Every structure is written in structure tokens, then in C-alpha cells.
Amino acid sequence: MTQLEAYVAKKGRAELVKQVRAKIDELGIKYIYYQFISVTGRIVGKGVPTDHWEAIADRGIQLVYGATANLYLDRHRNYIGYGPEASELVAIPDPDTFCQLPWDHRVARVFCTCFRNREEPVDAGAYLTSDCRGNLRRIHEQFQQDHNGLHLRHGCEPEMMWLKKGADGLPDGGATKPNCYHIDQFEELRPVFLRVIEYSQAMGLDMIQGDHEDAPGQLELNFTFDDALKTCDRLATYRQICAQVGREFNLIACFMSKPFMGVSANGCHHNLSLWYGGEAQVKDFGYESLPGMASTFSYLKDGENTFLPDPERSKTKPGPIGLNAIGGVIEHLGALTAIGCSTVNSYRRLWDTGLWAPVYADWGFQNRTCGLRVSAPGRFEYRAVDSMVNPYLMAAAILKAFDDGIKRNLDPGEPEHRNLYEAMEAGKQVKKLPMSLGEALDRLAADEVIKSALPGEMYDVYTWYKRDEWERFLATTSNWDMENYIDCLP
């Protein structure tokens, strides 16, 4: 039996497929987006009428392998990752991710897991290793096996900007002024963020706090932390929701890391913890405003949080496992930056001074001058990640860093309580993060631990795509070049 066949025949899946059919009929759904995640975090796939649900649940949809790399050409006109002669992947839907779209009740979406084609001469029907979502599931399962059920739960802080759309369809500045925490600026975007929250709750996101941040039109709307794969799926869903709300209000939902200099970038801090045990719970929302939508969603609750302080050792420091995990992240921070800061534009965030960007590899308590900080008892905040991140790659890479830290008993050293910049002026030696995409990719190439988070073809596809992006930037004349050199001589 191939891995594809075993996945389709997995215990309990046939019943889930029947439950989805019942939901399709109950809600009158006519069309389904079968979607998976590309190397850059883009959502790709196909749409199919619901008449074919059972057949596709069994057989899957097919797309060229290069869909995992957005079917992009590099600057030499080669398809990234896979040539036109390559076979087609098989994407098998995961019924437990089926969800009706709240903005059009005729349509639903379902996430898929990708496999090699059934007719491949080698590894037919095997897991497709350029499927970042499938990789994360398998890496997390292996981590749990290696550490007696220890598992990653995390939340994220997805900052983004709502930009006005000009007559040409291009951005025309922020929809509000850059006043951080200003309720009146928040109020100005009230129709937008309430629509986002309404759609998010309807699609299973437990929305919690939100605010106006300190860039034009910049909002941060957070949802509850959970198991790593669920958090990644919810971030992908949140992005889809924002894009739809942008269409409805004729705004641009901008997740670009640094569209404006001199103001804060769009970060996506990850708040991380490792747990033993816990059970799936059901939360009831009761969406009276959205008839026909599911009124519940499941999330992990309870269990033992190993990042909580050990009272016998310290009232503030994480427990031994948490300290080892932080040690693993600091050890591999250079390579991790290639995934958390994944675009050329990401490094504008690190170079724009005075805005608390995480430039140095140190940790502390509530200390925003460090790349890592314990933001509250029981979790720590990984800051070298921005809103363009592929969350599935990031979570997998963090798991590998944690795994190495725990297995090697890595000590992160004492937390820094001072302003790190002042501490460095006083003589403290601290490693700096890579300050360009090219440098970060070099650090990734030299780090076998983080490379293992991109198994099989994933590493080649990712680095091909990102090296090409870096080379395109280096080979491009920009407005900056013209402004500085057009009349520099004689």
C-alpha cells in the first residue's frame, strides 16, 4: 500500500467524508476550493462542483508539481523546482478542514495533503516533500514520538496594513494615520475589522484582542493559540479573509513586510510553548448573524506547559525544557532568519533604525531590544519573523531548533535585563542576525538542523525560489539607483 492509499484509508476518514456530504446538502453548498500551500505561503489549488465530493475525497485533484512553487519562472526562464515534463501531484482533501465561506454560502474550502503521482516510476504515491503543510504535520508527529508526546502550541500576531486603492488599482497610502493604540484611528477602520472578525469567527478562529498599530492603516487582530498545524491553517485562513474584506471595501489588504520606511513594519511575532497532554475541546460561538454556518470549533486545552517557571529554580525563568528550546533557537537563529524573514523586503524592517526590530540574537524578559523575549509566564516570543512568512515552514523549523536544543541540552545563558544596545556599548558581545536575504540563505545552507525542516525536494525548491528572488533584486535598477547616480559625474 502506498502512502497515498494508506492516507485515504485512514481509520475514521470515511465517516468524515460522509459528514461533509451531509453538511454540503444541509447548507446547499455548490462549489469547493481544494487548496494547499505553496513554498511562499500562497494558497493554490482548484475549484470543483460539490457533486464530485466523494470521488475527489477518494482520488484527489491533480496539479503540476510546480504549483508548489507558484508555477514561477526563474530569471533564466526555467520553471522553479520542476520542469514542464514533471508529473502531476495528487492533492487529497482533509475532511476535518472543510468550511463554508461566510461571504458566499454556496462555496466551501478544504485543505489538502499532497502526494507524488500514482504512476511515478519511483516513489509512486509517496508524500510530496515540497508540500510544506504535509511536512509540518509529519515533522510535528516525529517530534512528539521523540519527546514522549511533547508538542508545540503557538499563537501569532499577524500585523498588516489596510491601504487605500488608487484609480490605477495600486496603493495610495494608508487608510488611517500611523498612531499606535489610538482608538479613534481604530474606530475609523471599525467596519473593516468587524467584518474580518465576523468572517473569522465563522471559519473557526477564536478572535481575541486587536488594536491599531504604529504604521498607516496598520491593524493587529489576534486569535487564540493552538496546536501548530491548526494555528498555521488559521493564519492562512485569516489572510484569505482579509483579502476578501479588502475587495468588499475597495481597500488593499497588505501583508508586505515593509511598504513604508520610517514607520513600523508588518511583523508576525510567534508566541511559543511546548506541552504534554491536553484534550480537544469544543467552543460554541452561535453565529446568529450568519445562518447556516457551523457554530463550534475545536481547540486544544489543558495539559502541562513545560515553559512555565519551575518554582524551585526561578519565579521567572522558563522550566528546563523551555530553556533548552530557547537555547536551540539562539543556536540556529541565523538559519531561522532565512525562513522568518523570507523576502528581500523583509530586511528593510531590520535596517530601519529605532523601531524595535529584532536585530540581535539574545533573549530577555519583556525586553523588546532582544530577538527573543519571555513575553508572559509560559511562553516566549520569537520576533525575527514578519507578515510574509510561510507559517508552515516556520513552525517546522522552530520544531527542529527546539529538538536540537533539548537533545543537546543547550543553555541560552542568562536573560538580558538591560537595553541591549546600551549593554553592547558597555562591552557585551552579541551575534547579529543576517542583514540580507542572501546572507540568510548562506546561513541556512550551512545549518543541517534547520535544513532538515525542509526535507527532500523542499529545500531545493525553497532555496531555488529565494536565491532567484535575491538575484533578481541584485540585477534590478531601482529608483534609488537613479536618484543617487544619474548625475553623479562629472
Secondary structure, 3 states (H helix, E strand, C coil): CCHHHHHHCCCCHHHHHHHHHHHHHHHCCCEEEEEEECCCCCEEEEEEEHHHHHHHHHHCEEEEHHHHHCCCECCCCCECCCCCCCCEEEEEECHHHCEECCCCCCEEEEEEEEECCCCCCCCCCCECCCCHHHHHHHHHHHHHHHCCCCEEEEEECCEEEEEEECCCCCEEEECCCCCCCCHHHHHHCHHHHHHHHHHHHHCCCCEEEEEECCCCCEEEEEECCEEHHHHHHHHHHHHHHHHHHHHHHCEEEECCCCCCCCCCCCECCEEEEEEECCEEEEEECCCCCCCCCCCEEEEEECCEECCCCCCCCCCCCCCHHHHHHHHHHHHCHHHHHHHHCCCCCHHHHHHCCCCCCCCECCEEECCCCCCEEEEECCEEEECCCECCCCHHHHHHHHHHHHHHHHHCCCCCCCCCCCCHHHHHHCCCCCCECCCCHHHHHHHHHCCHHHHCCCCCHHHHHHHHHHHHHHHHHHCCCCHHHHHHHCCCCC
